[in-house]
Amino acid sequence: MTDSRRPAHEPDLCVVVPAFNEELNLEELHREVSAVLGDTGMSWSMLFVDDGSRDATPAILARLRASDPRVAYVRLARNFGLQAALAAGLARAPGRAVVIMDADLQDDPSALREFMARWQAGADVVYAVRTKRKENVVKRAMFSAFHALLSLLADIPIPRDAGTFALYDRRVVDHINSLPERNRYLPGLRAWVGFEQVGIPVERRARRAGTPGQSLARLISLALDGVMSFSKAPLRLATTLGFSVTALSAVALLVVVYWRFVQRSFPSGVGLATIALSLLFLGGVQLLVIGVLGEYIGRVYDEVKQRPLFIVAKACEGEAPPPQ
């Protein structure tokens, strides 16, 4: 998916921003990023990926591009989801390094200075370790539980509390772009490709305005993608449950044989209850195992179809016309 149309004189840094219905935040984000990067002495650009917004986001992006030649944007044909928008941004971003950040200003633009300092010192990836999240208690608990579970189950080390806010060296971007999988979890792919990676603590700010574009259902789906793309533990759990049920059944059989041939009597009242509990237990185990297998098979089905991750409806890139 690497884009061969990158300009010959690409900037030092490109900031990629996926946006879905972010009309209230885009201009302030552009202002803050410009203020941070303006005095670094580096050439830079911003690439917005409009993930099928239904508000004034397209008009605001067009206005930003008309006023600042460093701004470019692509508009996807519909709302493909955050991970597809990230893939579109990475595939089309110029620059010797690429930064990915949210459009809602929860990712603090002032952290870009330290990102670039660590990159210039030799790091290939600099990622933010999110601290002091401003979401409600339930959401914070869910995020914490997910990161703890993924860290425990993943086949490769994936840093805890590290989201998509990160700086990527060009060679890391190219390797990630070359990965063909569809069900993506970018922090996991970032960890998988390796190279020298550094995490820095960055306080997670409150959302500036508007409502989150990621619904609870999409967050759960993303969590499943993260766990099942980088861990075979659920399959091993299914195998373990199979062995456990077989072992319990063998023990139960020995108990029944003991009652029948040694005691020559059964305890009163155990028959119906034992049968009912056994059926419920075995049914639950079977449904769990089938569900786990179904999740993996569904992901294999998505990969086999080979549909593109995203479709670009409009692209405004390269040199922008001078401001009027």
Secondary structure, 3 states (H helix, E strand, C coil): CCCCCCCCCCCCEEEEEEECCCCCCHHHHHHHHHHHHCCCCCCEEEEEEECCCCCCHHHHHHHHHHHCCCEEEEEECCCCCHHHHHHHHHHHCCCCEEEECCCCCCCCHHHHHHHHHHHHCCCCEEEEEEECCCCCHHHHHHHHHHHHHHHHHCCCCCCCCEEEEEEEEHHHHHHHHHCCCCCCCHHHHHHHHCCCEEEEEEECCCCCCCCCCCCHHHHHHHHHHHHHHCCCHHHHHHHHHHHHHHHHHHHHHHHHHHHHHHHCCCCCCHHHHHHHHHHHHHHHHHHHHHHHHHHHHHHHHHHHHCCCCCCEEEEECCCCCCCC
